[in-house]
Amino acid sequence: MRFLQSIDVDFSGLNNARSLLSELTNELQDTLKGNIPFQMKNTLGNWEEESADILIGKEVELYEELLEEAALLKTLIDEIENVSLKVFDAELYGRGLAINRSY
């Protein structure tokens, strides 16, 4: 039987990791939505050669991939939260069964 304190410590550690991942994902999304589109427009406006179009095309492709990855991270964070809550509940339920067991 696990002690309640160890269950809480495991859950809070996972919750802290999830919070950090969520914070980093939010920062990534803010960066992507903030400065990068402006920089791409600035590059296109100041550079009028064929290579500028190629560069912007690659930047847009990379930008869209990063946005997709950030969205996938958000989904993963939600899944981590759901699973961790289920495991926490199961641990508490198992502990309750062990405490109330009669022989």
Buried (B, 14 or more C-beta within 10 A) or exposed (E): EEEEEEBEEBBEEBBEEBEEBBEEBBEBBEEBEEEBEEEBEEEBEEEEEEEBEEBBEEBEEEBEEBBEEBEEBBEBBEEBBEEBEEBBEEBBEEBEEEEEEEE
